[in-house]
Amino acid sequence: VAKYSYDPNQFSPNESPDSELTLNAGDYIFVYGAMDEDGFFEGELMDGSHGLVPSNFVERVPGG
C-alpha cells in the first residue's frame, strides 16, 4: 500500500518520470520482483496501470 502520495513529474530523481506510477496515499500496489539498484520496484495499481514505484513510498500489507 502507498504510504504517501507521489507525483513523479514533480518529485522523480529519474530522467524518465513517465515510466513511474503516480501514487495516492492508500493506493494498493502489486509489487513484482526485487528492488532495483535505484530503490524502485516494478508495480501495478488496481486500475491496471503499471510502472516503477519508489520503495520508500510503499509498505507491505500483512498477509499480502
N, C-alpha and C positions, 0 to 999 in steps of 0.2 A: 504494500500500500504506500502511496506517496505521502511522505511526512510533511512536505512543503509544496507550494505551488512553484512552478518553474517555467519560464518562457525562454527558450534557447535563443531567440532573436535578440533578447536583452542581456542574458547572463552567460551565454556559452563561451567557454575558453577556446573552442574549436573553430577552425576556419570554415567549417561547413555545418552551421547550426540547423540547416534544413534536414539533416539526417537524424536529428534528435526529436524526441517526443515532447510536446508541451504537456505539462502536468498541472493538475489542480489538487490541492491537499485533499486526501481522502480517496483519490482515484485508485482503483485496483489495477495492478500491473502483473502480467505473467512475465516472469524473467526467465530467459533461456541462456544456458551455458555459464561459463565463468566470467568474472570481471576482466575487462581488457587492461592493458598496461596504463591507460589514461584514467582508469577508475570508472568506466562506464559498463553497463550491462546492455545486452540486446533485450528489448522488451516489447510487449504488446498490450494495448489497452482493451477494455471490454468492447469498445466500438470497432475493433479490428485494426486500428491504426498501429503501426509498429515503427520502431526506431531505437536509437540509443537513449539510455536513461542514466543520469548520474547516480552512482552508487550511494552517495551520502544523502540522497533525497528519498530513498526508499527504505522500508522496514519490512522484514519478513513477518507475515501473519502466522501466529501459532497454528499448527495443523495444516498450513498451506504449503 
